[in-house]
Amino acid sequence: QLVESGGGLVQAGGSLRLSCAASGRTFINNGMGWFRQAPGKEREFVAAINWSGGSTHYVDSVLGRFTISRDHAKNTVFLQMNSLKPEDTAVYYCAAARYGWIEVRASDYDYWGQGTQVTVSS
């Protein structure tokens, strides 16, 4: 129901734009989030946006470099990633929260995509 795209290999300092398209149902009333998981590490929160798109929240390590946004008409959520660093390398997952507000815990998300690989070379 959630399908991520836009991952790939990029050099440090470069940019990528991830997309998360919903199908089968609409998530316009749900908060949405992006998480990532690097090899050997736990899945971590990256960014979240509330149902209206009027409120966002980021993990400190991406603040000022990543931007989360959503397009209700397209039922899609985006993650614009600029000034990428090697430590941003991970599988990135899109998720839909149980409620409409911002959530930072993975346990508060009910729907998950399959993930898209982002690799940043130094």
Backbone bond lengths (Angstrom), bond angles and torsions (degrees), N, CA, C in turn:
res aa  C-N    CA-C-N  psi(-1)  N-CA   C-N-CA  omega(-1)  CA-C   N-CA-C  phi
1 Q - - - 1.455 - - 1.517 112.49 -
2 L 1.322 117.33 -22.46 1.456 122.83 174.52 1.516 107.39 -121.95
3 V 1.323 116.17 126.50 1.462 120.86 -177.58 1.513 108.91 -127.77
4 E 1.342 115.96 117.74 1.463 121.57 178.34 1.518 110.47 -88.57
5 S 1.311 115.28 152.37 1.453 122.14 174.06 1.515 108.37 -153.74
6 G 1.321 115.66 167.53 1.456 120.80 175.81 1.510 115.34 103.10
7 G 1.316 117.69 -4.23 1.453 119.72 177.55 1.515 111.44 -71.94
8 G 1.330 115.22 171.83 1.461 119.54 179.19 1.501 111.76 163.68
9 L 1.332 115.04 -165.53 1.463 122.83 179.98 1.527 108.75 -104.20
10 V 1.316 116.69 129.60 1.456 121.34 -179.37 1.519 109.06 -143.16
11 Q 1.310 116.76 151.44 1.456 120.85 177.40 1.528 110.20 -79.00
12 A 1.313 115.21 155.53 1.460 120.25 177.01 1.526 109.68 -55.30
13 G 1.332 115.05 137.19 1.455 120.85 -176.75 1.517 113.82 92.90
14 G 1.320 116.35 -11.21 1.456 120.83 -178.79 1.511 112.88 -83.47
15 S 1.322 114.73 -174.72 1.466 121.44 -176.31 1.524 110.99 -132.57
16 L 1.319 114.39 151.92 1.457 122.55 171.73 1.523 107.94 -142.46
17 R 1.320 115.69 152.20 1.467 120.38 174.65 1.526 108.58 -123.34
18 L 1.315 115.49 114.32 1.456 120.80 177.26 1.521 110.14 -88.83
19 S 1.328 115.42 144.41 1.457 121.37 175.74 1.518 109.32 -122.92
20 C 1.307 115.81 149.58 1.460 121.86 177.99 1.525 106.57 -134.27
21 A 1.309 116.19 106.79 1.460 121.53 -177.42 1.519 110.29 -101.62
22 A 1.313 115.18 132.18 1.459 120.84 178.50 1.517 109.96 -96.16
23 S 1.299 115.47 142.08 1.462 120.70 176.13 1.518 109.35 -139.33
24 G 1.320 115.25 151.99 1.452 119.31 178.26 1.514 114.08 88.39
25 R 1.315 116.78 -26.09 1.447 121.36 176.13 1.518 108.41 -159.96
26 T 1.308 116.01 165.56 1.449 120.40 178.77 1.519 110.01 -101.66
27 F 1.317 115.57 148.27 1.457 120.55 178.77 1.520 110.98 -120.74
28 I 1.329 116.93 28.77 1.462 119.64 -175.05 1.518 112.03 -67.89
29 N 1.312 117.97 -19.66 1.465 120.98 178.89 1.523 112.84 -98.11
30 N 1.322 116.78 4.95 1.462 121.72 -176.84 1.516 111.59 -108.29
31 G 1.331 115.38 143.08 1.443 118.50 165.62 1.532 108.22 -67.54
32 M 1.322 115.81 149.84 1.458 120.78 -179.12 1.524 109.31 -125.97
33 G 1.331 115.73 151.64 1.450 118.58 -178.29 1.515 112.34 -145.33
34 W 1.325 113.86 162.09 1.462 122.16 172.35 1.525 107.80 -119.85
35 F 1.317 115.15 134.90 1.452 123.06 175.07 1.524 107.82 -125.30
36 R 1.318 116.55 164.62 1.460 119.64 175.59 1.519 109.95 -143.63
37 Q 1.316 114.63 154.90 1.462 120.60 178.96 1.516 109.30 -139.89
38 A 1.322 115.51 117.19 1.454 122.15 176.67 1.528 108.68 -90.54
39 P 1.329 117.41 158.07 1.466 120.68 -179.89 1.525 112.01 -56.01
40 G 1.321 116.20 128.96 1.453 120.71 177.70 1.513 115.00 77.87
41 K 1.337 116.39 4.95 1.467 119.91 -178.88 1.524 110.25 -121.33
42 E 1.321 115.15 162.51 1.460 120.18 176.99 1.521 110.55 -77.61
43 R 1.321 114.94 156.99 1.459 119.79 176.15 1.523 108.63 -66.07
44 E 1.344 116.07 134.16 1.456 119.75 -178.14 1.518 111.09 -124.91
45 F 1.317 114.83 150.03 1.451 122.37 176.22 1.521 110.48 -68.87
46 V 1.328 116.76 139.48 1.460 121.35 178.09 1.531 111.05 -115.73
47 A 1.342 116.08 -54.53 1.464 119.99 -175.71 1.522 109.47 -158.78
48 A 1.330 115.19 154.79 1.462 120.07 177.98 1.513 109.87 -146.51
49 I 1.326 115.31 156.11 1.452 121.81 179.82 1.532 108.04 -139.28
50 N 1.336 116.10 142.72 1.458 117.60 -178.12 1.533 110.58 -80.44
51 W 1.324 116.52 179.69 1.459 120.62 -171.89 1.536 112.49 -60.73
52 S 1.311 117.64 -36.30 1.467 120.52 -176.43 1.518 113.00 -85.24
53 G 1.328 116.14 -17.83 1.456 119.34 -174.49 1.517 112.84 88.05
54 G 1.316 116.72 1.58 1.448 120.22 -176.51 1.508 115.20 -85.40
55 S 1.313 116.83 -8.78 1.454 121.12 -179.24 1.522 109.80 -137.06
56 T 1.332 115.17 135.65 1.463 120.88 179.61 1.522 110.00 -133.61
57 H 1.316 115.83 162.41 1.469 121.65 178.38 1.514 108.48 -150.48
58 Y 1.353 115.93 142.71 1.458 120.73 -176.08 1.527 110.37 -133.15
59 V 1.308 115.37 152.73 1.458 119.92 168.46 1.527 106.92 -70.52
60 D 1.323 117.14 147.09 1.465 121.16 -174.11 1.529 112.97 -55.97
61 S 1.314 117.00 -35.13 1.466 120.20 -173.55 1.537 113.61 -67.92
62 V 1.336 117.73 -16.58 1.468 119.84 -179.79 1.523 112.04 -114.35
63 L 1.314 117.19 -3.09 1.464 121.13 -178.05 1.523 110.88 -58.30
64 G 1.329 114.68 129.08 1.455 120.54 -178.88 1.515 113.91 87.78
65 R 1.327 117.25 -10.70 1.482 120.78 179.31 1.535 111.55 -113.56
66 F 1.323 117.18 -34.62 1.473 121.77 -178.15 1.524 109.48 -108.07
67 T 1.337 115.11 148.63 1.462 121.04 176.00 1.528 109.21 -136.07
68 I 1.321 115.84 125.54 1.454 121.09 175.85 1.522 108.76 -98.78
69 S 1.316 116.27 141.03 1.460 121.10 178.18 1.522 108.68 -150.45
70 R 1.330 116.24 168.73 1.463 119.77 179.43 1.513 110.10 -144.31
71 D 1.316 115.00 153.00 1.452 122.87 178.43 1.514 106.90 -127.31
72 H 1.325 116.46 104.42 1.470 120.12 -176.61 1.522 111.37 -63.64
73 A 1.317 117.09 -38.07 1.463 120.02 -178.09 1.519 111.59 -61.01
74 K 1.345 115.70 -33.39 1.459 120.54 -179.22 1.528 112.18 -97.95
75 N 1.332 116.33 -2.92 1.469 120.87 -178.92 1.530 110.32 53.64
76 T 1.314 115.07 44.23 1.461 122.11 -172.76 1.524 110.58 -133.97
77 V 1.324 114.95 144.31 1.458 122.43 175.23 1.528 107.81 -117.94
78 F 1.315 116.03 143.96 1.462 121.32 -177.25 1.522 110.68 -121.78
79 L 1.328 114.92 154.78 1.457 121.27 170.22 1.525 107.01 -134.28
80 Q 1.314 115.90 104.85 1.461 121.38 176.14 1.519 108.14 -85.32
81 M 1.318 116.27 122.86 1.464 121.38 -176.02 1.526 108.85 -119.09
82 N 1.316 115.93 114.41 1.461 122.40 179.07 1.521 110.39 -114.16
83 S 1.318 115.85 164.21 1.473 121.87 178.29 1.529 110.84 48.88
84 L 1.298 115.69 48.57 1.461 120.52 -176.11 1.526 111.78 -64.62
85 K 1.323 114.47 145.85 1.455 122.40 -179.39 1.532 109.12 -121.07
86 P 1.324 117.86 156.29 1.473 119.52 177.81 1.527 112.81 -54.84
87 E 1.326 116.78 -32.64 1.471 119.38 -179.69 1.527 112.83 -72.16
88 D 1.324 118.12 -5.37 1.461 121.11 173.85 1.532 111.84 -83.52
89 T 1.324 116.50 -6.37 1.459 120.93 179.75 1.525 110.62 -61.21
90 A 1.334 116.15 125.08 1.463 121.71 -176.96 1.525 109.00 -179.39
91 V 1.321 115.15 170.70 1.462 120.82 166.15 1.523 106.55 -87.80
92 Y 1.320 116.06 127.37 1.460 121.47 -177.88 1.527 109.41 -102.88
93 Y 1.333 115.27 131.19 1.451 122.72 -178.06 1.521 110.71 -117.35
94 C 1.310 115.05 138.40 1.452 122.68 172.07 1.523 108.08 -97.46
95 A 1.332 116.49 145.55 1.459 119.64 -179.73 1.521 110.90 -147.62
96 A 1.340 114.96 151.48 1.458 121.94 176.70 1.523 108.87 -108.34
97 A 1.322 115.25 128.02 1.461 120.52 -177.45 1.517 111.93 -77.83
98 R 1.307 114.99 162.76 1.460 121.11 -179.17 1.530 111.30 -69.24
99 Y 1.328 116.54 -32.28 1.457 121.23 -178.79 1.524 110.75 -122.88
100 G 1.329 116.05 -175.29 1.454 120.01 -172.40 1.506 116.11 -88.53
101 W 1.315 116.02 -8.94 1.465 118.21 -176.65 1.517 111.43 -96.59
102 I 1.329 115.74 179.44 1.460 121.07 -177.06 1.527 110.52 -74.82
103 E 1.311 115.98 134.69 1.462 122.81 175.98 1.522 108.70 -128.05
104 V 1.329 117.06 144.36 1.461 120.58 179.30 1.526 112.37 -115.52
105 R 1.328 117.83 -9.10 1.451 121.06 179.66 1.523 110.10 -96.52
106 A 1.323 115.99 134.44 1.461 120.46 179.86 1.523 111.35 -59.60
107 S 1.308 117.61 -30.43 1.463 121.40 -177.95 1.529 112.63 -68.48
108 D 1.333 117.51 -13.80 1.459 121.44 177.95 1.525 112.74 -92.19
109 Y 1.315 116.47 6.17 1.466 121.84 178.12 1.529 109.46 -111.07
110 D 1.314 116.37 134.22 1.460 121.35 -175.43 1.522 113.84 -103.60
111 Y 1.305 118.22 -23.21 1.463 121.38 -176.65 1.528 108.77 -124.47
112 W 1.329 115.47 135.73 1.463 121.47 -176.22 1.519 110.76 -132.49
113 G 1.332 115.52 145.72 1.446 120.29 171.13 1.511 110.60 -84.13
114 Q 1.317 115.64 -179.37 1.470 120.62 -176.73 1.518 112.68 -86.71
115 G 1.321 116.69 -12.64 1.455 120.77 177.65 1.521 112.90 97.08
116 T 1.319 115.26 152.10 1.459 122.03 175.38 1.527 108.59 -136.31
117 Q 1.318 116.39 135.49 1.470 121.63 -174.60 1.529 110.44 -80.40
118 V 1.310 115.31 131.41 1.461 122.66 172.00 1.526 107.49 -119.71
119 T 1.318 116.20 123.36 1.461 121.28 179.63 1.514 108.42 -125.11
120 V 1.331 116.32 124.10 1.455 122.49 -179.40 1.529 107.89 -113.87
121 S 1.321 115.86 118.19 1.458 120.57 -178.98 1.526 110.35 -92.67
122 S 1.314 115.47 148.70 1.473 120.01 -178.40 1.514 111.66 -90.17
